[in-house]
Amino acid sequence: MAAYVFSHPWRADEILPLDFDLKQVPGEATCLYIHDLAVLQRFRGRGIADRLLENLFSLADSLGYRDYTLVAVQDSEPFWAKYGFQIKTRLTYGASTPASKMTLTRHH
Ligand SMILES: CC(C)(COP(=O)(O)OP(=O)(O)OC[C@H]1O[C@@H](n2cnc3c(N)ncnc32)[C@H](O)[C@@H]1OP(=O)(O)O)[C@@H](O)C(=O)NCCC(=O)NCCS
């Protein structure tokens, strides 16, 4: 596997703790929560993340979601900003990882 994106419906204002045991999707989900996106180092810079996100966006469109929430780590804020994500709050994720909660509303 060279890359993956993992996302699921969630409540727009709520951040999932890192070790959260997601048993079921909440009935009142209002956004897609992008839990993780990763591309193996040697496959980066070829548009793979871009294609994964385009697929996710079209899947979300078909499900009727236009709001997205994520926690950006590893200085990835500029990457997400390219897609229109905006920083809502800064936080510490897990034990000590500096992170930013970012959100996006896509209009299509
Ligand atoms: C961030 C990551 C997923 C990008 O994957 P990728 O396949 O190299 O990205 P792409 O080639 O599809 O690039 C898509 C666009 O983002 C840009 N981009 C890629 N990495 C970037 C970064 N770190 N910062 C800013 N822009 C970035 C690319 O230049 C491209 O923009 P362009 O179309 O205007 O040229 C990959 O570097 C990664 O797995 N990083 C480690 C894990 C991580 O940080 N995940 C996100 C944490 S929430």
The ligand as a Gaussian input file, in Angstrom:
#p B3LYP/6-31G(d) Opt

LIG

0 1
 C        0.861000      15.648000       3.001000
 C        0.942000      14.433000       2.076000
 C       -0.290000      13.520000       2.306000
 C        0.948000      14.932000       0.614000
 O        0.944000      13.800000      -0.271000
 P        1.415000      13.928000      -1.800000
 O        0.900000      12.740000      -2.549000
 O        2.872000      14.199000      -1.859000
 O        0.646000      15.251000      -2.283000
 P        0.317000      15.637000      -3.803000
 O        1.487000      15.263000      -4.672000
 O       -1.032000      15.079000      -4.189000
 O        0.223000      17.212000      -3.704000
 C       -1.015000      17.888000      -3.730000
 C       -0.720000      19.376000      -3.607000
 O       -0.257000      19.672000      -2.277000
 C        1.048000      20.247000      -2.329000
 N        1.785000      19.727000      -1.170000
 C        2.205000      18.471000      -0.966000
 N        2.776000      18.368000       0.255000
 C        2.703000      19.620000       0.813000
 C        3.103000      20.167000       2.059000
 N        3.703000      19.424000       2.996000
 N        2.856000      21.473000       2.285000
 C        2.248000      22.246000       1.349000
 N        1.815000      21.785000       0.160000
 C        2.059000      20.486000      -0.097000
 C        1.611000      19.818000      -3.663000
 O        2.592000      20.737000      -4.126000
 C        0.367000      19.849000      -4.533000
 O        0.028000      21.177000      -4.883000
 P        0.019000      21.668000      -6.411000
 O       -1.006000      20.792000      -7.072000
 O       -0.393000      23.091000      -6.320000
 O        1.404000      21.420000      -6.882000
 C        2.241000      13.613000       2.299000
 O        3.345000      14.504000       2.262000
 C        2.288000      12.857000       3.609000
 O        1.849000      11.684000       3.680000
 N        2.822000      13.479000       4.673000
 C        2.950000      12.823000       5.968000
 C        1.602000      12.575000       6.592000
 C        0.848000      13.867000       6.808000
 O        1.407000      14.890000       7.143000
 N       -0.483000      13.756000       6.629000
 C       -1.376000      14.832000       6.913000
 C       -1.473000      14.955000       8.406000
 S       -3.037000      15.497000       8.923000

